[in-house]
Amino acid sequence: MTIADDMMLLDGAAEPDSRLTSIGGGDLFAYTARAPDKASDNEDTVAAVPWGPDACVLVIADGAGGLPAGKRASSLAVAELARSLAVSLDKTMLLRTAVLNGIEAANDAVRSQVAGSATTLTVVTVEGRLARSYQVGDSEALIVGQRGRIRLQTLAHSPTGFAVEAGFLNHRDALHHAERHLVSNFVGTDDMRIDVGPAVTLKPRDTILVASDGLTDNLHLDEVIDRVRCGPLDNAGKTLISLASRRMGDSQSSMPSKPDDLSVLLFRKPPRRAARRGRGTVSPEPPDA
């Protein structure tokens, strides 16, 4: 089977699209839908690409709202990344190299084929128990332990994101900031840059979240963590989506409210089972502290 045959792709152009499946040795929940009362297509594209029996690549691209052909830009970026992954399998290339090459190819393709538009692109690779993020824009990634400990958190490439990183804003204030909608880094631009996160060794029951700003602009960080840290993935995904959708429709409350296309990926690997050795056993990995 080729990557194109096995790749999970969600479009959700007009109607919500969701999946619950197994990939890369773990469980995956995926969802995408256009903003409430939006007449044009959902500009997000969501994908999960298998990389053998114990690895996968999780992808969310969010076409730039207000620019022409945002959906085409996000779809093209994901297609170029998938093409790079397929080529790298044939050449036994490192996954990290394949992803970086794919993002660069996506940037070139969007610049040349979708003039005047752009897209964010956030990727998380999982190889065995090792995860790493690659980010362009304000779609974010999070790895959280069963007890709520943050193991990885990317930061939006935006004026408010950089203000949070510098300590001038906290996450709660950033959600209500007047410049929250501005993004300073896109695929499809001359000055695109890729933020590569550190390698994170996944512990038992760690949950990986990748989400477009339709989620992160409507929920506080602690609300997200509380809903994804434990329990079945589909339940976690549905509660996130339900709360974000309610927030989008309630601009009168004191809570954040920004109608937008909404995309979510949740991934979790099962704990390793104890292995027998002689008369004793080898204990499974300890839970998250």
C-alpha positions, 0 to 999 in steps of 0.5 A: 500500500502507498501513502496515498492509499493509507492516508486519512484526509478530512476536508469538511468543506461544507459539512463536518467530517470526523473519524475515530481510527487506529494509526501508527500504533495508537488511537486517533480522533479527527474532526473538522468543520467550517465556522457557524453560519459561514457561506464559503468552504471550510479552509482547514485541511486535516490529515494523518499519514501512517509511517509503518506499523508504529509511526505516523504524521499528524497534520493540520493546515488552516488556509488564511482567512480573508485571502483568496483560495485559502482552501486550495492553499491548505489542501495543496500544502498537505498534498505536498507534505504527503508527497515528500513522505512518500518519496522519503519512504522509497529513499529510506530518508529520515522522517524529520528530513522528509517533513522539513523537505515537505514543508519547504515544497509546500511553501514553494507550491503555494507561492507559485500555484495559489497567488495571493493566498497562504496557509498555516501548517502544523505537524506532529510526528510520532515514531514509536514513543518519540514525538516532535512538532513542526509549526508554521503559523498559529495552529498549535500542538500540545502533549499532555500527561494523564494528570495534566502535566504539559509535556510539549506546547507550541506557541502561536506565531502571532503578535500575541503569541510572541507577547506571551512567550516574552512574558508581557501577556498571559494566555488568558489575556491573549485570548481577549486581545484585539490583535489575537487574529493576526498571524505573522508566519505562513506557508506561501510566503518568502520569509516562512520559517519552521519552528521545530520542537524538541523530541518528547518521549511519550509516557503511558496515556500521554495525549497529543493534540493538534488544533486550528485556532478555531479551538485555541481562540475559544478555549482557555488552556486549562479547559483544553487540558482538563478535557483531553488528559484522560478518558476515551479520545472520542469523548474528549474530542466531542467535549472540546468541539461542543464547548468551542462551538458554544463559545463561537455562538455566544459573543455576549459572555465574558468568555472568549468567542471567535467564530472560525473553522474548527479542526482537532486531532487527538492521538494516544498510544496505549501503555506497554504491557508487562513482558514476562522474563523467566519467573518474574515480569518486567513492569510496564512504564510508570504513569505520568507524574 
